[in-house]
Amino acid sequence: MRLILFDFDGTLADSFQAVVEILDRLSGRFGYPRLTPERIARLRDCDSRMVLQNSNVPPWQRPWLIYCLKRELQADLHRLQPIQGIEDVLRELRSAGYRLGIVTSNQRSTVDRFLTLMGWRHYFTWIDASLRLFSKDRAISRVRRQAGLQREAVAYVGDETRDVEAARRSGVVSLSVAWGFNSERALRNSQPDMLFQHPQELLTWVRSTAAASEKSQTHA
């Protein structure tokens, strides 16, 4: 593995609570129920398509809802914090020679501002942003081709079932993280290649995979 691509919201940036509060504020405008703790727990068990289908928001209004969410999230950017422990992972991966990138449906300007605030811009060679919710597979494939790598040399790290789906469609390794939007149960049901509870587990897995690959090449 030589290139590791990350989702942004819920994977690198701890934006879950901010997104919940924004969606709750927008509920009156778009006519869906308020987000009670019970409803949030149920939604975390659903994939993104099911969430939209059960939202009571007409299909023609959904792009506007997503636009409003992104706009308000950018305004609340100062509230966002990084996932605890993820910077250590980024630093170690870069030091080990891995190339890193971001593939996200959030706005490029939001991602750039966050990376600047955190001092993280130097970690990432590629940023592919402002995508449609379900078009990440094309972006992953685009970045992979730009990097000149085969599918098995690339992994995509994400916190949602749609990230697993995007990795699978693009033919790269799917790595799920349980510290973001979808619940562990939903992620397991989507059958990623690996599922991690903590950023350090991701780093440990990458190291062990590299060691196993090196050993197999030595004995080949």
C-alpha atoms as a printed R data frame, in Angstrom:
    type eleno elety resid chain resno       x       y       z
1   ATOM     1    CA   MET     A     1   0.000   0.000   0.000
2   ATOM     2    CA   ARG     A     2   1.424   3.362  -1.021
3   ATOM     3    CA   LEU     A     3  -1.471   5.839  -1.048
4   ATOM     4    CA   ILE     A     4  -3.995   6.318   1.765
5   ATOM     5    CA   LEU     A     5  -7.017   8.530   1.103
6   ATOM     6    CA   PHE     A     6  -9.164   9.884   3.923
7   ATOM     7    CA   ASP     A     7 -12.710  11.096   4.186
8   ATOM     8    CA   PHE     A     8 -12.911  14.448   6.010
9   ATOM     9    CA   ASP     A     9 -16.012  14.823   8.210
10  ATOM    10    CA   GLY     A    10 -16.105  12.285  11.012
11  ATOM    11    CA   THR     A    11 -12.803  10.732   9.935
12  ATOM    12    CA   LEU     A    12 -10.293  13.574  10.289
13  ATOM    13    CA   ALA     A    13 -12.512  16.345  11.681
14  ATOM    14    CA   ASP     A    14 -14.787  15.725  14.658
15  ATOM    15    CA   SER     A    15 -17.814  17.363  13.049
16  ATOM    16    CA   PHE     A    16 -20.570  14.983  14.168
17  ATOM    17    CA   GLN     A    17 -22.073  17.217  16.870
18  ATOM    18    CA   ALA     A    18 -21.860  20.308  14.668
19  ATOM    19    CA   VAL     A    19 -23.652  18.499  11.827
20  ATOM    20    CA   VAL     A    20 -26.375  17.246  14.187
21  ATOM    21    CA   GLU     A    21 -26.989  20.755  15.537
22  ATOM    22    CA   ILE     A    22 -27.101  22.270  12.050
23  ATOM    23    CA   LEU     A    23 -29.530  19.623  10.781
24  ATOM    24    CA   ASP     A    24 -31.685  20.187  13.843
25  ATOM    25    CA   ARG     A    25 -31.778  23.929  13.112
26  ATOM    26    CA   LEU     A    26 -32.721  23.247   9.495
27  ATOM    27    CA   SER     A    27 -35.539  20.831  10.377
28  ATOM    28    CA   GLY     A    28 -38.198  23.546  10.485
29  ATOM    29    CA   ARG     A    29 -37.213  24.918   7.090
30  ATOM    30    CA   PHE     A    30 -37.200  21.518   5.371
31  ATOM    31    CA   GLY     A    31 -40.014  19.845   7.275
32  ATOM    32    CA   TYR     A    32 -38.331  16.812   8.799
33  ATOM    33    CA   PRO     A    33 -38.559  15.784  12.484
34  ATOM    34    CA   ARG     A    34 -36.269  17.287  15.111
35  ATOM    35    CA   LEU     A    35 -33.205  15.215  15.897
36  ATOM    36    CA   THR     A    36 -33.825  13.679  19.292
37  ATOM    37    CA   PRO     A    37 -31.127  11.406  20.806
38  ATOM    38    CA   GLU     A    38 -33.272   8.378  19.958
39  ATOM    39    CA   ARG     A    39 -33.674   9.461  16.345
40  ATOM    40    CA   ILE     A    40 -29.939  10.167  16.046
41  ATOM    41    CA   ALA     A    41 -29.139   6.664  17.313
42  ATOM    42    CA   ARG     A    42 -31.494   5.140  14.729
43  ATOM    43    CA   LEU     A    43 -30.048   7.236  11.914
44  ATOM    44    CA   ARG     A    44 -26.500   6.174  12.770
45  ATOM    45    CA   ASP     A    45 -27.562   2.600  12.029
46  ATOM    46    CA   CYS     A    46 -28.806   3.579   8.549
47  ATOM    47    CA   ASP     A    47 -26.859   4.113   5.360
48  ATOM    48    CA   SER     A    48 -26.924   7.567   3.757
49  ATOM    49    CA   ARG     A    49 -29.499   6.678   1.108
50  ATOM    50    CA   MET     A    50 -31.890   5.352   3.741
51  ATOM    51    CA   VAL     A    51 -31.415   8.498   5.850
52  ATOM    52    CA   LEU     A    52 -32.391  10.673   2.889
53  ATOM    53    CA   GLN     A    53 -35.308   8.436   1.919
54  ATOM    54    CA   ASN     A    54 -36.711   8.520   5.465
55  ATOM    55    CA   SER     A    55 -36.120  12.232   6.004
56  ATOM    56    CA   ASN     A    56 -39.477  13.445   4.588
57  ATOM    57    CA   VAL     A    57 -37.476  15.870   2.423
58  ATOM    58    CA   PRO     A    58 -38.634  15.697  -1.222
59  ATOM    59    CA   PRO     A    59 -35.907  14.565  -3.652
60  ATOM    60    CA   TRP     A    60 -35.882  17.932  -5.407
61  ATOM    61    CA   GLN     A    61 -35.104  19.693  -2.093
62  ATOM    62    CA   ARG     A    62 -32.297  17.393  -0.969
63  ATOM    63    CA   PRO     A    63 -29.485  19.120  -2.918
64  ATOM    64    CA   TRP     A    64 -30.541  22.423  -1.316
65  ATOM    65    CA   LEU     A    65 -30.541  20.831   2.142
66  ATOM    66    CA   ILE     A    66 -27.036  19.480   1.580
67  ATOM    67    CA   TYR     A    67 -25.882  22.879   0.303
68  ATOM    68    CA   CYS     A    68 -27.283  24.609   3.402
69  ATOM    69    CA   LEU     A    69 -25.602  22.043   5.637
70  ATOM    70    CA   LYS     A    70 -22.219  22.614   3.990
71  ATOM    71    CA   ARG     A    71 -22.622  26.391   4.141
72  ATOM    72    CA   GLU     A    72 -23.486  26.422   7.835
73  ATOM    73    CA   LEU     A    73 -20.748  23.928   8.631
74  ATOM    74    CA   GLN     A    74 -18.250  26.278   7.041
75  ATOM    75    CA   ALA     A    75 -19.584  29.105   9.210
76  ATOM    76    CA   ASP     A    76 -19.144  26.872  12.283
77  ATOM    77    CA   LEU     A    77 -15.643  25.808  11.259
78  ATOM    78    CA   HIS     A    78 -14.061  27.437  14.310
79  ATOM    79    CA   ARG     A    79 -15.893  24.878  16.469
80  ATOM    80    CA   LEU     A    80 -14.433  21.835  14.747
81  ATOM    81    CA   GLN     A    81 -11.650  19.885  16.383
82  ATOM    82    CA   PRO     A    82  -9.558  17.060  14.945
83  ATOM    83    CA   ILE     A    83 -10.341  13.484  15.869
84  ATOM    84    CA   GLN     A    84  -8.239  12.775  18.934
85  ATOM    85    CA   GLY     A    85  -5.084  10.906  17.967
86  ATOM    86    CA   ILE     A    86  -5.473  11.269  14.196
87  ATOM    87    CA   GLU     A    87  -2.641  13.781  13.760
88  ATOM    88    CA   ASP     A    88  -0.167  11.288  15.211
89  ATOM    89    CA   VAL     A    89  -1.328   8.815  12.572
90  ATOM    90    CA   LEU     A    90  -0.915  11.333   9.742
91  ATOM    91    CA   ARG     A    91   2.551  12.287  10.955
92  ATOM    92    CA   GLU     A    92   3.705   8.679  11.258
93  ATOM    93    CA   LEU     A    93   2.296   7.686   7.879
94  ATOM    94    CA   ARG     A    94   4.011  10.572   6.127
95  ATOM    95    CA   SER     A    95   7.266   9.832   7.936
96  ATOM    96    CA   ALA     A    96   7.017   6.231   6.744
97  ATOM    97    CA   GLY     A    97   6.756   7.397   3.134
98  ATOM    98    CA   TYR     A    98   3.043   6.977   2.471
99  ATOM    99    CA   ARG     A    99   1.317   9.504   0.270
100 ATOM   100    CA   LEU     A   100  -1.904  10.880   1.733
101 ATOM   101    CA   GLY     A   101  -4.991  12.505   0.257
102 ATOM   102    CA   ILE     A   102  -8.527  13.592   1.095
103 ATOM   103    CA   VAL     A   103 -11.668  12.646  -0.835
104 ATOM   104    CA   THR     A   104 -14.750  14.357   0.584
105 ATOM   105    CA   SER     A   105 -18.185  15.653  -0.335
106 ATOM   106    CA   ASN     A   106 -17.581  18.724   1.825
107 ATOM   107    CA   GLN     A   107 -16.547  22.036   0.277
108 ATOM   108    CA   ARG     A   108 -12.906  22.486  -0.717
109 ATOM   109    CA   SER     A   109 -12.775  25.862   1.025
110 ATOM   110    CA   THR     A   110 -13.912  24.294   4.314
111 ATOM   111    CA   VAL     A   111 -11.291  21.564   4.085
112 ATOM   112    CA   ASP     A   112  -8.529  24.021   3.182
113 ATOM   113    CA   ARG     A   113  -9.387  26.323   6.072
114 ATOM   114    CA   PHE     A   114  -9.458  23.455   8.548
115 ATOM   115    CA   LEU     A   115  -6.111  22.102   7.356
116 ATOM   116    CA   THR     A   116  -4.601  25.582   7.622
117 ATOM   117    CA   LEU     A   117  -5.965  26.086  11.142
118 ATOM   118    CA   MET     A   118  -4.594  22.713  12.238
119 ATOM   119    CA   GLY     A   119  -1.281  23.123  10.415
120 ATOM   120    CA   TRP     A   120  -1.971  19.927   8.454
121 ATOM   121    CA   ARG     A   121  -1.751  21.083   4.851
122 ATOM   122    CA   HIS     A   122   1.706  19.574   4.342
123 ATOM   123    CA   TYR     A   123   0.448  16.077   5.110
124 ATOM   124    CA   PHE     A   124  -1.745  15.831   2.003
125 ATOM   125    CA   THR     A   125  -0.700  15.616  -1.635
126 ATOM   126    CA   TRP     A   126  -4.242  15.370  -3.034
127 ATOM   127    CA   ILE     A   127  -7.553  16.943  -2.037
128 ATOM   128    CA   ASP     A   128 -10.642  16.089  -4.091
129 ATOM   129    CA   ALA     A   129 -13.651  17.884  -2.602
130 ATOM   130    CA   SER     A   130 -17.139  19.291  -3.206
131 ATOM   131    CA   LEU     A   131 -18.376  16.008  -4.601
132 ATOM   132    CA   ARG     A   132 -21.903  14.699  -4.780
133 ATOM   133    CA   LEU     A   133 -22.781  12.462  -1.856
134 ATOM   134    CA   PHE     A   134 -22.533   9.273  -3.886
135 ATOM   135    CA   SER     A   135 -19.757  10.035  -6.385
136 ATOM   136    CA   LYS     A   136 -16.696   9.413  -4.225
137 ATOM   137    CA   ASP     A   137 -15.762   6.297  -6.173
138 ATOM   138    CA   ARG     A   138 -15.018   8.395  -9.249
139 ATOM   139    CA   ALA     A   139 -12.866  10.769  -7.206
140 ATOM   140    CA   ILE     A   140 -10.958   7.880  -5.622
141 ATOM   141    CA   SER     A   141 -10.283   6.423  -9.069
142 ATOM   142    CA   ARG     A   142  -9.255   9.840 -10.378
143 ATOM   143    CA   VAL     A   143  -6.711  10.373  -7.593
144 ATOM   144    CA   ARG     A   144  -5.405   6.817  -7.978
145 ATOM   145    CA   ARG     A   145  -4.764   7.393 -11.677
146 ATOM   146    CA   GLN     A   146  -3.052  10.711 -10.947
147 ATOM   147    CA   ALA     A   147  -0.794   8.886  -8.498
148 ATOM   148    CA   GLY     A   148  -0.056   6.219 -11.109
149 ATOM   149    CA   LEU     A   149  -0.925   3.344  -8.785
150 ATOM   150    CA   GLN     A   150  -2.730   0.036  -9.085
151 ATOM   151    CA   ARG     A   151  -5.935  -0.441  -7.087
152 ATOM   152    CA   GLU     A   152  -4.346  -2.727  -4.506
153 ATOM   153    CA   ALA     A   153  -1.818   0.006  -3.613
154 ATOM   154    CA   VAL     A   154  -4.562   2.414  -2.481
155 ATOM   155    CA   ALA     A   155  -6.829   2.491   0.589
156 ATOM   156    CA   TYR     A   156  -9.768   4.722   1.445
157 ATOM   157    CA   VAL     A   157 -10.502   5.496   5.105
158 ATOM   158    CA   GLY     A   158 -14.022   6.612   6.018
159 ATOM   159    CA   ASP     A   159 -16.651   6.652   8.739
160 ATOM   160    CA   GLU     A   160 -19.786   5.991   6.672
161 ATOM   161    CA   THR     A   161 -21.263   3.070   4.795
162 ATOM   162    CA   ARG     A   162 -21.161   5.115   1.594
163 ATOM   163    CA   ASP     A   163 -17.366   5.300   2.029
164 ATOM   164    CA   VAL     A   164 -17.218   1.499   2.067
165 ATOM   165    CA   GLU     A   165 -19.392   1.440  -1.034
166 ATOM   166    CA   ALA     A   166 -17.183   4.001  -2.799
167 ATOM   167    CA   ALA     A   167 -13.997   2.085  -1.988
168 ATOM   168    CA   ARG     A   168 -15.549  -1.153  -3.212
169 ATOM   169    CA   ARG     A   169 -16.761   0.386  -6.486
170 ATOM   170    CA   SER     A   170 -13.347   1.914  -7.157
171 ATOM   171    CA   GLY     A   171 -11.584  -1.352  -6.324
172 ATOM   172    CA   VAL     A   172  -9.368  -0.051  -3.504
173 ATOM   173    CA   VAL     A   173  -8.957  -1.283   0.068
174 ATOM   174    CA   SER     A   174 -11.855  -0.190   2.300
175 ATOM   175    CA   LEU     A   175 -10.904   0.890   5.841
176 ATOM   176    CA   SER     A   176 -13.764   1.903   8.150
177 ATOM   177    CA   VAL     A   177 -13.460   3.893  11.372
178 ATOM   178    CA   ALA     A   178 -16.016   3.678  14.173
179 ATOM   179    CA   TRP     A   179 -15.445   7.151  15.620
180 ATOM   180    CA   GLY     A   180 -17.587   9.062  13.125
181 ATOM   181    CA   PHE     A   181 -21.126   9.186  11.745
182 ATOM   182    CA   ASN     A   182 -22.268   5.613  11.178
183 ATOM   183    CA   SER     A   183 -22.494   3.140  14.032
184 ATOM   184    CA   GLU     A   184 -20.153   0.190  14.316
185 ATOM   185    CA   ARG     A   185 -23.068  -2.131  13.523
186 ATOM   186    CA   ALA     A   186 -23.874  -0.297  10.290
187 ATOM   187    CA   LEU     A   187 -20.232  -0.325   9.261
188 ATOM   188    CA   ARG     A   188 -19.833  -4.040   9.977
189 ATOM   189    CA   ASN     A   189 -22.939  -4.771   7.921
190 ATOM   190    CA   SER     A   190 -21.373  -2.929   4.975
191 ATOM   191    CA   GLN     A   191 -18.391  -5.337   5.156
192 ATOM   192    CA   PRO     A   192 -15.288  -3.142   4.866
193 ATOM   193    CA   ASP     A   193 -11.898  -4.817   4.562
194 ATOM   194    CA   MET     A   194 -11.016  -3.593   8.057
195 ATOM   195    CA   LEU     A   195 -12.788  -1.727  10.862
196 ATOM   196    CA   PHE     A   196 -10.936   0.304  13.497
197 ATOM   197    CA   GLN     A   197 -12.059   1.646  16.866
198 ATOM   198    CA   HIS     A   198  -9.169   4.064  17.400
199 ATOM   199    CA   PRO     A   199  -6.716   5.910  15.126
200 ATOM   200    CA   GLN     A   200  -3.789   3.999  16.616
201 ATOM   201    CA   GLU     A   201  -5.348   0.732  15.410
202 ATOM   202    CA   LEU     A   202  -5.291   2.078  11.861
203 ATOM   203    CA   LEU     A   203  -1.599   2.925  12.154
204 ATOM   204    CA   THR     A   204  -0.787  -0.476  13.653
205 ATOM   205    CA   TRP     A   205  -2.625  -2.252  10.826
206 ATOM   206    CA   VAL     A   206  -0.810  -0.271   8.117
207 ATOM   207    CA   ARG     A   207   2.534  -1.064   9.721
208 ATOM   208    CA   SER     A   208   1.757  -4.770  10.051
209 ATOM   209    CA   THR     A   209   0.516  -4.940   6.458
210 ATOM   210    CA   ALA     A   210   3.712  -3.291   5.240
211 ATOM   211    CA   ALA     A   211   5.830  -5.691   7.289
212 ATOM   212    CA   ALA     A   212   3.950  -8.714   5.939
213 ATOM   213    CA   SER     A   213   4.331  -7.457   2.371
214 ATOM   214    CA   GLU     A   214   8.052  -6.894   2.835
215 ATOM   215    CA   LYS     A   215   8.475 -10.373   4.305
216 ATOM   216    CA   SER     A   216   6.623 -12.025   1.427
217 ATOM   217    CA   GLN     A   217   8.763 -10.171  -1.110
218 ATOM   218    CA   THR     A   218  11.910 -11.242   0.705
219 ATOM   219    CA   HIS     A   219  10.919 -14.917   0.484
220 ATOM   220    CA   ALA     A   220   9.621 -14.697  -3.074
